[in-house]
Amino acid sequence: MTSDTSGPQLPERARVVVVGGGVIGTSIAYHLAQAGCADVVLLERDKLTSGTTWHAAGLMVTFGSMSETSTEMRKYTRDLYARLEAETGLATGLKQVGFVQVATDADRLEEYRRVSAFNRLCGIDVHEVSPAEVKGLFPLANVDDVLAGFYVAEDGRANPVDVTMSLAKGARLRGVRIIENVPATGFLKQGNTVTGVRTPYGDIKAEFVVNCAGMWARQLGEKAGVSIPLQAAEHYYLITEPIDGMHGDLPVLEDPSSYGYFREEGAGLMIGLFEALCAPWKVEGVPDTFSFGELPPDWDRMAPYLEKAMARIPISTEVGVRKFFCGPESFTPDLAPILGEAPELKNYFVAAGLNSIGILTGGGIGRAMAHWILNGRPDIDVTGMNIDRLHTYQANPAYRATRTVESLGMVYAPHYPGKSMETARDAKLSPIHERLRAERGYFKDVSGWESPDWYAPEGVAPKVEKLSWGRQNWFGYWAAEHRAAREGVILMDMSFMAKFLVQGRDAGTALERLSANRVDGEPGMITYTQWLNEGGTLEADLTVTKLADDRFWVVASDTAHRHVETRMRRHFEATGAHAFATDVTGAYAQINIQGPRSRELLAAVTTADMSNEAFAFRTAREIDLGFARALCIRITYLGELGYELYIPAEQAVHAYDRLVAAGRPLGLRHAGLKALSSLRMEKGYRDYGHDIDNTDSVLEAGLGFAVALDKPGGFIGRDAVLAKKAEGPLRRRLLQILVTDPDAMMFHAEVVRRDGVPVGYIRAASYGHTLGGAVGLAMIDAGDVPLDQGWIDAGTWTVEVAERTYPATAALRPLYDPKNERVRM
């Protein structure tokens, strides 16, 4: 114990110290103890719930997410709140009065029908109801413009303070120590590992620290050298005076098109708002002393939003306003939570940035984080929530002040497929950006990079005329780029890819241990490989090129950038390897030349022998490009003969100009990310974080061909892969799914059926312009029988798209060029 008697007596050590006493912190402490780890201390700088939790609206809604992870978190949370009172004696205020979301235009109806189909697959009993039925459920609502409602009877509301207190009591009953009025003022570190927490009353040594400080999490992270890009923003709700006909058994009503949600509060109406453009609060830093605080509401700014929302419940304009509340909540750059172990500091975990879904996912997040901490890896797909998806510049004040204006508004914005964030743009530019702009590229945000999604033809401005779930104005431009890759030659800027130069005498040995495939062979060869964890599931999907015995080139996707970098560097450190990874992403442009005429194009700009005999598939070699030098690798992610060119940034424009000039006689076409998606999807190429994730075994993902089980020394996860093989034929596998009706459009989460029985959902999809229909990848569960081609062929396959059922075909092998003849031509 500490000797300071002027304040609370703190333990000298604990296995886990949780910082923050809101719903997330108490849930993590509760679940740690439930999992058998009672040696936990939770520190709260003031009183439990004093940050954001106390003023949360308390919606408990399972409907609405097209993420399996988030949906399962919501279901678990609702079930937890329903049973906590019996365990702790403290009610959570859960009232399963039902939830209704209304659609008032065709696009939202399409979106909610897609969401509903997926949610039903996940076990949520959602029903589409008529406007009259919406009126019956919520009689005070105006339904004149409503096309349909989506109703979940088991959803409703909870009391955020009661939930938190019940979780806290459950944690205490299992031995957790919760200490209020003790702020964390700093952290103890040994090398790159956290070892404890500093407080005004002494230090607590710890094996793990969890930052659950809500809107203070970024500032607290800075004390540990950890970047946590989140920002507090004003969040509003209004409570009316009592209204006749308003009672506690009415369901929660949500109308995103009117910016509002509605529920009973003290016989009056609560109208919660998510305005299109919000106001960030205290960009310079949230005061440490801010507790149970309110902000002065901006009536003038919010008046148009209030007017729109109140029109949904007309009587709300005829009664008095009891309270117009404004309080801060934290939001993240991409509107996804920030969870996981910090890349900068081992054993320092973060659970913050909940974007107004802290109450309705709090139980699920607590369970997931406890498992992650105690077992060393998560048991759910966290690729879209992991803190390492974000970059340090996103915590800059200017970035936060700019992006947050948009991110809160995205809560209720239509979630069109492929929609890109519009604020805080031009943060990262390819060396050839201005050349691509001159070619009429339509740019989107790709992990902060500006990258063309598609190109407009000459004389046409690159703009989206109207976002939709169907074919948009650029569909034909995209199709032409796709065909050019299949029939001619394209140029594609891929400079956003994460690139690392790995050097040192042990570089080959260290990378060989990380990689499931053989990567330390002959110099001048590229190898496609996965990195696995000890459980044999995926951690990365990338390429390793051996340049020399002590020099390697590692390339991963943009979203896996910091994940790959952290895993690599921690492995080198843990093994004592003489190996060093340098992030060279911005130092090199990546220009991909792909298509049947790509060899012809390169041969016109280099003196190197590009013949198939001299430059075979998987060859890597430095070549000349005019006055520039480039690392040229013969590899493809599109399914055609092709090459990746890595060119020093200072020579990239020169090399680009040479390529374009030589390509004109060959019909060279620029191609964007839409073509990248459709071409790779026809070929069934995987994309980590989209159609494969950390829960998938490498065998189930169909990547066993890239695993060298017999290589000397093995690799991380080898024993688990062998055990999986020993179980016998796989019963769960990633399949390619093609909808045979050319009019259907798939994007994500469409339900796949075999003989009318749901067997999975589309994880990622595009339109296959060569195959003639929408094509995607789906993890399919065959139940208790082997999933082989015979089982596939014996069934009738369909896909549900917005409540319409389309015939489909399923395949284990790529539907396009299954023998890989075109990539080796």
Beta strands, then each sheet from edge to edge (+ up, - down):
strand 1: 13-19
strand 2: 40-44
strand 3: 59-60
strand 4: 99-103
strand 5: 126-129
strand 6: 148-152
strand 7: 156-157
strand 8: 177-180
strand 9: 186-190
strand 10: 193-199
strand 11: 202-211
strand 12: 231-240
strand 13: 252-255
strand 14: 260-265
strand 15: 268-273
strand 16: 321-331
strand 17: 338-341
strand 18: 348-352
strand 19: 441-446
strand 20: 449-455
strand 21: 490-493
strand 22: 498-503
strand 23: 525-532
strand 24: 538-548
strand 25: 551-556
strand 26: 580-583
strand 27: 588-594
strand 28: 620-625
strand 29: 628-633
strand 30: 642-648
strand 31: 669-670
strand 32: 732-739
strand 33: 751-754
strand 34: 757-768
strand 35: 773-781
strand 36: 797-801
strand 37: 804-811
sheet 1: 8+ 2+ 1+ 11+ 10- 9+
sheet 2: 8+ 2+ 1+ 11+ 18+ 17-
sheet 3: 3+ 7-
sheet 4: 5+ 6- 4+ 13+ 14- 15+ 12- 16+
sheet 5: 19+ 20-
sheet 6: 28+ 29- 30+ 27- 21+ 31+
sheet 7: 23+ 24- 25+ 22- 26+
sheet 8: 32+ 35- 34+ 33- 36+ 37- 32+
end
